[in-house]
Amino acid sequence: MGCSSEDLIRWLPLALGEHYSSTNLIIDGMPIYAHPKPLLEISALTKPSRKIALLHIPVMDICFSFAEELTINDRELLMNRFDLYTRRGGG
């Protein structure tokens, strides 16, 4: 993803909706949010930024792990919401 750790932390409450409170977030090996029985775990690793001319774009590798309690439909809805909320575009 083209985002910084600060961006990701700021986006998560709205991007995850009702699942935000039951999510673990680990960035660069450090736990940011810890829930005793998470339904979702997000692991993010900061990568070198991409440079296009004078523009520097932060980059993160992000991995999602779901608890067995979440159905395939729940997972798809959650990822669609996350994708829609975090999608950035230009004109």
C-alpha positions in Angstrom: 0.0 0.0 0.0 1.1 3.6 -0.6 0.8 4.8 3.0 2.8 5.5 6.1 2.2 3.9 9.5 0.6 7.1 10.6 -1.8 7.0 7.7 -2.7 3.4 8.4 -3.4 4.0 12.1 -5.5 7.1 11.2 -7.6 5.2 8.6 -8.3 2.0 10.5 -11.3 3.1 12.7 -13.4 4.0 9.7 -11.9 1.5 7.3 -12.7 -1.5 9.6 -16.0 -0.2 11.1 -17.4 -2.6 13.7 -14.3 -4.9 13.4 -11.9 -2.2 14.5 -12.3 -2.9 18.2 -11.4 -6.6 17.7 -8.3 -6.0 15.6 -4.7 -6.5 16.4 -2.3 -4.2 14.6 1.5 -4.9 14.3 3.7 -2.5 12.5 7.4 -3.3 11.9 7.1 -6.1 14.6 5.8 -3.7 17.3 2.2 -4.3 18.5 0.1 -1.1 18.2 -3.3 -2.5 19.1 -3.7 -5.8 21.0 -7.0 -7.5 21.5 -7.1 -10.8 23.5 -9.3 -12.6 20.9 -8.8 -10.7 17.7 -11.1 -11.4 14.7 -8.5 -9.7 12.5 -4.8 -9.2 12.7 -3.0 -6.8 10.5 0.8 -7.0 10.1 2.5 -4.1 8.3 6.1 -3.7 7.3 7.5 -0.4 6.2 9.3 -0.5 2.9 11.5 2.1 1.1 9.4 4.9 -0.3 8.9 5.1 -4.1 10.2 8.1 -5.8 8.6 9.6 -8.9 10.4 12.7 -9.9 10.3 14.9 -6.7 7.4 12.9 -5.2 8.1 10.4 -2.5 5.4 7.8 -1.8 5.6 5.9 1.5 5.1 2.1 1.0 4.0 -0.6 3.4 3.5 -4.4 2.9 0.3 -5.3 4.7 -0.9 -8.8 5.6 -4.4 -9.6 6.9 -5.1 -12.7 9.0 -8.7 -13.6 9.8 -10.1 -15.6 12.7 -12.0 -18.8 11.9 -15.2 -17.2 13.3 -15.3 -14.8 10.3 -17.2 -16.3 7.3 -15.9 -15.9 3.8 -18.7 -13.4 3.3 -17.7 -11.4 6.4 -14.1 -11.4 5.1 -15.1 -10.1 1.7 -17.3 -7.4 3.2 -14.5 -6.3 5.5 -11.9 -6.2 2.7 -14.2 -4.4 0.3 -14.9 -1.8 3.0 -11.1 -1.5 3.7 -10.3 -1.2 0.0 -13.0 1.4 -0.7 -12.0 3.5 2.3 -8.3 3.4 1.7 -8.4 3.8 -2.1 -6.8 7.0 -3.2 -7.1 8.5 -6.7 -6.3 11.6 -8.7 -7.9 13.4 -11.5 
